[in-house]
Amino acid sequence: MLSLLLTIAALAPTVPDCSHARVLFVRGGSGTGGFLEGGWDEHLGDIQNFSESNGNHGWGTLAQTLAQNGFVCDQVIEGPATNNTPIDFATFDLTPYDIVVLGSNNADYTTAQVDGIENFVLQGGGLLVISDANWGSYWGDAPTSDQPFLTRFGMIMNQDLGTYTLKRAAGDYVVNGTDMGNHPILIGPDGLPGTADDVNEFDGEGVSPITVRPATSGLNPVVLAKAKNTKRLNNNPSGGTVVPVSVDDGALVVVSAGMGRVAGHFDRNTFFNQNGAGTSIHRFDNRQYAINLFSWLAGGANGATTGTAFCFGDASNGTCPCSNGGAPGHGCGNSANSNGSKLSGSGTLSVGTDDFVLSAIEGVPNRVGVFIQGDAVMGSGQGAPFGDGVRCTGGSIVRLEVVFSNDEGCSTTTLPLAATGFVSAGDARLYQHWYRDPSDEPTPCAAGQGSGFNLSNGLQLIWLP
C-alpha cells in the first residue's frame, strides 16, 4: 500500500486551505493594569509574551499550546491609560473568529458593543471571560468591564480573592449533588474517564469566581467546578464586601446560548508562562484544561466538529508501532509533530447539501496524503498497527481525495464527500487520513524501523438526507 502513496505523489496536488479554529484575545491597554504590581504591562496576559522570569509574564505558552492543537491566535489591545478606549465590537468584523477571550480588558463598553459580542455568540461563537484585580487600575476595574457582557448570559463576575486548587478526587466537580466531572472540559474530548485528557486538578492564585443568575438572562448557566471559601463582591471599586461562597458560585461556569457557548474561568494565573506567580500553565492539569476548554468553546456552530472520533494512536489505544504514542485524540506521533495527526470534520452531514469537509492537522508539512473511507472498523474499533501508525478503517475502501499538506502539516478535502464516496442517507462510514512521512527515522522510529507513512485517528460519520 506504500506504493499507492508513492504513485499518487506524482499526481497534480491539491493544496489545502485549512480552516483552523481562530481565537481573538482582547488585552488591556498600556498602563491600564497591574495596580497591585506596579502597573507593568507584562501582567496583562499578552499572548506574545513568552518570558519565564519569576512573576506573571504573559500568555505566550498558552498561545503556543493552542497553536500546537490547531488553533490560530490573534490579539487586539484596548486604548492606553490616557483614554482607555474599548474595542468597537459594534463594527469589528468577528466573522473570521470562533472564540473571543475577554482577558485583561478593563475599558467601559457601550450597549452596542456588547450587542456585537452577544450576536457573535448567538450565531455560533465561543466566549471566554476571565477577570483579575491586576487587570485594572483598581479592584473593580476588570470585573466591571466584564459585567455588561456576562449579564447577557446569566453570570456575575466577582472581584479577586483567594487561592485554591480544584480536585476531582476531593469532590470539587460535584455541584449541588450532581457530578459534573463528565463534561468535555473536565473529562476530555474522548469522553473516556481515566485517559490522558482528563482534568483531575487545576488551580488559580488570586481568583475571581463567577456567580450564576439564570433569571437575569433566561438561559441556564451551569457551575462545573465549585468556588471555595469566600468571595469578594464587585460592589465597591476600592474592594468589595467579602461573603461566603454558595452553590451558585463557580471556578468554572458554562452556558450554551443560541448556537454558541460561553465560559467563565476564575483566574488568569492558570494560564501564565512557566514560573508565574502562584501557578502557571505547567502546574497540575492546567495545560490540558486549557486545551479542553478552548476545544469546547470552539464546538459551537462556527467551529463545530461533527462525527465521532475513535481509534486513537495515544495511550488509550495501546502502543504505536514505533512506541510513538501521540496526544489524546490524535494518531501516532510523526517526524514533524509528536502529537500525531488529528482528523476532524465540519459542515452539514447531508447527502443533499454535501458540503462536509474533513481536516487533518499536525501531519508532515508539504507531503502527499489521501483521505480514505471505509465501512468496517479495524480491531474492534481499536485499530491495527500499520506503517508508523494505526489503521482504523477497513472493509470496502474508497480513496476519496489526494491532498498535499500545507506548510503547517494540515490537509483538508475539497471534493463532495458523499458523492465521491457513493454514500446514501442512513449510511455510517469511517474516515481516516493516510500520509507520507519519509523522515521518520530516527524520530519517531529507530533506524531501520520506519515505514515512511503514518495515519490520523479515525472519524465515524452517519449521513443524513
Order of alpha helices (4+ residues) and beta strands (2+ residues): alpha-beta-alpha-beta-beta-alpha-beta-alpha-beta-beta-beta-beta-alpha-beta-beta-beta-beta-beta-beta-beta-alpha-beta-beta-beta-beta-beta-beta-beta-beta-beta-beta-alpha-beta-beta-beta
